[in-house]
Amino acid sequence: MPAINNFTIAALDSLTPAEMAELPVSALAELQAGLNDARKEIERRSGVLWAELDRRFHARITALLHADGKDTGTKHLAEDGYDVLGEISKKVAWDQQKLLAVIRAMPKKIGDHYAKVELSVAEAKYRAAPPDIRVKLETARTVKPGKPVYKLTPLN
């Protein structure tokens, strides 16, 4: 991180507005560059940590979900005194051609209820749909697991 008169971006935690007002623009530019560098470094480090969390927990979280007949959802593991919450979100994609055909085959009022203008179906409405409509909609629906999220919480 760039130093400005022997301080770094950490000085932003203690500089008063009056002290900030005294800094030359070149110092502000250095601080801004330092913050940008720090942000990139945090993103890189976050990626390293996420990769390790994924390596340790993904297979077990996925196995627990599969045991319940699911590809997505939330599961908990206990490890080293921590509750490990693993969450795999779902990314729903709709085949636009198939969905258009399904929606057009429904009475207009029903089709308008389920479909948005961009030809997608809200997940809550899909889950609440009667079985006969849900079966028709399923032909145009694809669910892909999202990026897992891990939260570590002390058990005590």
ZASENU-842197 format. One record per residue (C-alpha): x, y, z; residue in three letters; chain; residue number from 1. Coordinates in pm, whole numbers, plus 50000, padded with zeros to 5 digits. Example, Ala and Ser with C-alpha at 12.3 -4.5 7.8 and 13.67 -1.06 7.14 Angstrom:
BEGIN
<site xx="51230" yy="49550" zz="50780" aa="ALA" ch="A" i="1"/>
<site xx="51367" yy="49894" zz="50714" aa="SER" ch="A" i="2"/>
This chain:
BEGIN
<site xx="50000" yy="50000" zz="50000" aa="MET" ch="A" i="1"/>
<site xx="50141" yy="50340" zz="49912" aa="PRO" ch="A" i="2"/>
<site xx="50271" yy="50550" zz="50198" aa="ALA" ch="A" i="3"/>
<site xx="50196" yy="50922" zz="50211" aa="ILE" ch="A" i="4"/>
<site xx="50409" yy="51120" zz="50453" aa="ASN" ch="A" i="5"/>
<site xx="50469" yy="50794" zz="50644" aa="ASN" ch="A" i="6"/>
<site xx="50106" yy="50679" zz="50661" aa="PHE" ch="A" i="7"/>
<site xx="49899" yy="50433" zz="50462" aa="THR" ch="A" i="8"/>
<site xx="49532" yy="50389" zz="50382" aa="ILE" ch="A" i="9"/>
<site xx="49489" yy="50279" zz="50745" aa="ALA" ch="A" i="10"/>
<site xx="49532" yy="50648" zz="50830" aa="ALA" ch="A" i="11"/>
<site xx="49186" yy="50703" zz="50682" aa="LEU" ch="A" i="12"/>
<site xx="49053" yy="50549" zz="51004" aa="ASP" ch="A" i="13"/>
<site xx="49197" yy="50833" zz="51213" aa="SER" ch="A" i="14"/>
<site xx="49242" yy="51138" zz="50990" aa="LEU" ch="A" i="15"/>
<site xx="49007" yy="51418" zz="51078" aa="THR" ch="A" i="16"/>
<site xx="48817" yy="51605" zz="50807" aa="PRO" ch="A" i="17"/>
<site xx="49048" yy="51902" zz="50869" aa="ALA" ch="A" i="18"/>
<site xx="49357" yy="51684" zz="50817" aa="GLU" ch="A" i="19"/>
<site xx="49203" yy="51535" zz="50502" aa="MET" ch="A" i="20"/>
<site xx="49138" yy="51888" zz="50374" aa="ALA" ch="A" i="21"/>
<site xx="49511" yy="51963" zz="50408" aa="GLU" ch="A" i="22"/>
<site xx="49621" yy="51671" zz="50191" aa="LEU" ch="A" i="23"/>
<site xx="49729" yy="51755" zz="49838" aa="PRO" ch="A" i="24"/>
<site xx="49538" yy="51596" zz="49551" aa="VAL" ch="A" i="25"/>
<site xx="49840" yy="51377" zz="49481" aa="SER" ch="A" i="26"/>
<site xx="49803" yy="51229" zz="49830" aa="ALA" ch="A" i="27"/>
<site xx="49432" yy="51171" zz="49774" aa="LEU" ch="A" i="28"/>
<site xx="49516" yy="51001" zz="49445" aa="ALA" ch="A" i="29"/>
<site xx="49767" yy="50777" zz="49624" aa="GLU" ch="A" i="30"/>
<site xx="49511" yy="50692" zz="49891" aa="LEU" ch="A" i="31"/>
<site xx="49255" yy="50614" zz="49622" aa="GLN" ch="A" i="32"/>
<site xx="49506" yy="50390" zz="49442" aa="ALA" ch="A" i="33"/>
<site xx="49591" yy="50224" zz="49773" aa="GLY" ch="A" i="34"/>
<site xx="49224" yy="50153" zz="49840" aa="LEU" ch="A" i="35"/>
<site xx="49182" yy="50009" zz="49490" aa="ASN" ch="A" i="36"/>
<site xx="49486" yy="49786" zz="49542" aa="ASP" ch="A" i="37"/>
<site xx="49355" yy="49677" zz="49883" aa="ALA" ch="A" i="38"/>
<site xx="49014" yy="49597" zz="49733" aa="ARG" ch="A" i="39"/>
<site xx="49177" yy="49380" zz="49465" aa="LYS" ch="A" i="40"/>
<site xx="49387" yy="49206" zz="49730" aa="GLU" ch="A" i="41"/>
<site xx="49079" yy="49139" zz="49946" aa="ILE" ch="A" i="42"/>
<site xx="48902" yy="48991" zz="49644" aa="GLU" ch="A" i="43"/>
<site xx="49202" yy="48769" zz="49570" aa="ARG" ch="A" i="44"/>
<site xx="49231" yy="48658" zz="49931" aa="ARG" ch="A" i="45"/>
<site xx="48855" yy="48597" zz="49949" aa="SER" ch="A" i="46"/>
<site xx="48888" yy="48374" zz="49643" aa="GLY" ch="A" i="47"/>
<site xx="49165" yy="48174" zz="49809" aa="VAL" ch="A" i="48"/>
<site xx="48958" yy="48127" zz="50125" aa="LEU" ch="A" i="49"/>
<site xx="48642" yy="48041" zz="49930" aa="TRP" ch="A" i="50"/>
<site xx="48835" yy="47778" zz="49730" aa="ALA" ch="A" i="51"/>
<site xx="48948" yy="47611" zz="50052" aa="GLU" ch="A" i="52"/>
<site xx="48599" yy="47621" zz="50206" aa="LEU" ch="A" i="53"/>
<site xx="48462" yy="47473" zz="49885" aa="ASP" ch="A" i="54"/>
<site xx="48732" yy="47202" zz="49879" aa="ARG" ch="A" i="55"/>
<site xx="48656" yy="47104" zz="50239" aa="ARG" ch="A" i="56"/>
<site xx="48280" yy="47120" zz="50246" aa="PHE" ch="A" i="57"/>
<site xx="48126" yy="47107" zz="49897" aa="HIS" ch="A" i="58"/>
<site xx="48122" yy="46728" zz="49858" aa="ALA" ch="A" i="59"/>
<site xx="47969" yy="46672" zz="50202" aa="ARG" ch="A" i="60"/>
<site xx="47708" yy="46947" zz="50169" aa="ILE" ch="A" i="61"/>
<site xx="47617" yy="46818" zz="49822" aa="THR" ch="A" i="62"/>
<site xx="47591" yy="46460" zz="49953" aa="ALA" ch="A" i="63"/>
<site xx="47355" yy="46574" zz="50231" aa="LEU" ch="A" i="64"/>
<site xx="47139" yy="46758" zz="49977" aa="LEU" ch="A" i="65"/>
<site xx="47136" yy="46459" zz="49742" aa="HIS" ch="A" i="66"/>
<site xx="47034" yy="46234" zz="50031" aa="ALA" ch="A" i="67"/>
<site xx="46722" yy="46451" zz="50055" aa="ASP" ch="A" i="68"/>
<site xx="46672" yy="46433" zz="49678" aa="GLY" ch="A" i="69"/>
<site xx="46785" yy="46793" zz="49624" aa="LYS" ch="A" i="70"/>
<site xx="47059" yy="46968" zz="49426" aa="ASP" ch="A" i="71"/>
<site xx="47019" yy="47302" zz="49602" aa="THR" ch="A" i="72"/>
<site xx="46943" yy="47418" zz="49954" aa="GLY" ch="A" i="73"/>
<site xx="47107" yy="47461" zz="50294" aa="THR" ch="A" i="74"/>
<site xx="47272" yy="47198" zz="50513" aa="LYS" ch="A" i="75"/>
<site xx="47475" yy="47207" zz="50833" aa="HIS" ch="A" i="76"/>
<site xx="47790" yy="47018" zz="50934" aa="LEU" ch="A" i="77"/>
<site xx="47962" yy="47017" zz="51273" aa="ALA" ch="A" i="78"/>
<site xx="48341" yy="47041" zz="51247" aa="GLU" ch="A" i="79"/>
<site xx="48610" yy="47142" zz="51494" aa="ASP" ch="A" i="80"/>
<site xx="48358" yy="47310" zz="51724" aa="GLY" ch="A" i="81"/>
<site xx="48191" yy="47505" zz="51443" aa="TYR" ch="A" i="82"/>
<site xx="47856" yy="47479" zz="51276" aa="ASP" ch="A" i="83"/>
<site xx="47933" yy="47489" zz="50905" aa="VAL" ch="A" i="84"/>
<site xx="47635" yy="47615" zz="50712" aa="LEU" ch="A" i="85"/>
<site xx="47662" yy="47522" zz="50346" aa="GLY" ch="A" i="86"/>
<site xx="47417" yy="47680" zz="50106" aa="GLU" ch="A" i="87"/>
<site xx="47392" yy="47603" zz="49738" aa="ILE" ch="A" i="88"/>
<site xx="47154" yy="47845" zz="49574" aa="SER" ch="A" i="89"/>
<site xx="46959" yy="47766" zz="49264" aa="LYS" ch="A" i="90"/>
<site xx="46984" yy="47944" zz="48934" aa="LYS" ch="A" i="91"/>
<site xx="46668" yy="47887" zz="48735" aa="VAL" ch="A" i="92"/>
<site xx="46676" yy="47929" zz="48358" aa="ALA" ch="A" i="93"/>
<site xx="46374" yy="47904" zz="48132" aa="TRP" ch="A" i="94"/>
<site xx="46388" yy="47775" zz="47777" aa="ASP" ch="A" i="95"/>
<site xx="46228" yy="48076" zz="47609" aa="GLN" ch="A" i="96"/>
<site xx="46086" yy="47885" zz="47310" aa="GLN" ch="A" i="97"/>
<site xx="45930" yy="47611" zz="47522" aa="LYS" ch="A" i="98"/>
<site xx="45800" yy="47854" zz="47782" aa="LEU" ch="A" i="99"/>
<site xx="45641" yy="48071" zz="47515" aa="LEU" ch="A" i="100"/>
<site xx="45463" yy="47766" zz="47372" aa="ALA" ch="A" i="101"/>
<site xx="45344" yy="47659" zz="47719" aa="VAL" ch="A" i="102"/>
<site xx="45219" yy="48007" zz="47810" aa="ILE" ch="A" i="103"/>
<site xx="45044" yy="48054" zz="47474" aa="ARG" ch="A" i="104"/>
<site xx="44864" yy="47720" zz="47519" aa="ALA" ch="A" i="105"/>
<site xx="44713" yy="47841" zz="47849" aa="MET" ch="A" i="106"/>
<site xx="44412" yy="48067" zz="47875" aa="PRO" ch="A" i="107"/>
<site xx="44548" yy="48426" zz="47859" aa="LYS" ch="A" i="108"/>
<site xx="44456" yy="48513" zz="48217" aa="LYS" ch="A" i="109"/>
<site xx="44640" yy="48207" zz="48354" aa="ILE" ch="A" i="110"/>
<site xx="44942" yy="48260" zz="48129" aa="GLY" ch="A" i="111"/>
<site xx="44961" yy="48626" zz="48233" aa="ASP" ch="A" i="112"/>
<site xx="44954" yy="48517" zz="48597" aa="HIS" ch="A" i="113"/>
<site xx="45257" yy="48287" zz="48563" aa="TYR" ch="A" i="114"/>
<site xx="45477" yy="48451" zz="48299" aa="ALA" ch="A" i="115"/>
<site xx="45663" yy="48781" zz="48305" aa="LYS" ch="A" i="116"/>
<site xx="45722" yy="48986" zz="47994" aa="VAL" ch="A" i="117"/>
<site xx="46071" yy="48840" zz="47950" aa="GLU" ch="A" i="118"/>
<site xx="45919" yy="48495" zz="47957" aa="LEU" ch="A" i="119"/>
<site xx="46024" yy="48365" zz="48292" aa="SER" ch="A" i="120"/>
<site xx="45816" yy="48228" zz="48576" aa="VAL" ch="A" i="121"/>
<site xx="45862" yy="48355" zz="48930" aa="ALA" ch="A" i="122"/>
<site xx="45990" yy="48069" zz="49142" aa="GLU" ch="A" i="123"/>
<site xx="45722" yy="48122" zz="49408" aa="ALA" ch="A" i="124"/>
<site xx="45445" yy="48100" zz="49145" aa="LYS" ch="A" i="125"/>
<site xx="45603" yy="47792" zz="48988" aa="TYR" ch="A" i="126"/>
<site xx="45617" yy="47618" zz="49329" aa="ARG" ch="A" i="127"/>
<site xx="45257" yy="47716" zz="49401" aa="ALA" ch="A" i="128"/>
<site xx="45124" yy="47614" zz="49059" aa="ALA" ch="A" i="129"/>
<site xx="44870" yy="47331" zz="49039" aa="PRO" ch="A" i="130"/>
<site xx="45030" yy="47001" zz="48933" aa="PRO" ch="A" i="131"/>
<site xx="44889" yy="47004" zz="48578" aa="ASP" ch="A" i="132"/>
<site xx="45030" yy="47351" zz="48507" aa="ILE" ch="A" i="133"/>
<site xx="45355" yy="47275" zz="48686" aa="ARG" ch="A" i="134"/>
<site xx="45413" yy="46969" zz="48463" aa="VAL" ch="A" i="135"/>
<site xx="45369" yy="47185" zz="48153" aa="LYS" ch="A" i="136"/>
<site xx="45601" yy="47454" zz="48286" aa="LEU" ch="A" i="137"/>
<site xx="45871" yy="47202" zz="48377" aa="GLU" ch="A" i="138"/>
<site xx="45941" yy="47133" zz="48009" aa="THR" ch="A" i="139"/>
<site xx="46086" yy="47486" zz="47980" aa="ALA" ch="A" i="140"/>
<site xx="46260" yy="47505" zz="48320" aa="ARG" ch="A" i="141"/>
<site xx="46625" yy="47436" zz="48404" aa="THR" ch="A" i="142"/>
<site xx="46771" yy="47458" zz="48755" aa="VAL" ch="A" i="143"/>
<site xx="47146" yy="47496" zz="48796" aa="LYS" ch="A" i="144"/>
<site xx="47318" yy="47503" zz="49135" aa="PRO" ch="A" i="145"/>
<site xx="47467" yy="47843" zz="49221" aa="GLY" ch="A" i="146"/>
<site xx="47796" yy="47916" zz="49392" aa="LYS" ch="A" i="147"/>
<site xx="47804" yy="47765" zz="49742" aa="PRO" ch="A" i="148"/>
<site xx="47812" yy="47993" zz="50047" aa="VAL" ch="A" i="149"/>
<site xx="47974" yy="47882" zz="50372" aa="TYR" ch="A" i="150"/>
<site xx="47922" yy="48043" zz="50713" aa="LYS" ch="A" i="151"/>
<site xx="48129" yy="47937" zz="51013" aa="LEU" ch="A" i="152"/>
<site xx="47971" yy="47992" zz="51356" aa="THR" ch="A" i="153"/>
<site xx="48118" yy="47883" zz="51691" aa="PRO" ch="A" i="154"/>
<site xx="47893" yy="47618" zz="51847" aa="LEU" ch="A" i="155"/>
<site xx="47922" yy="47743" zz="52207" aa="ASN" ch="A" i="156"/>
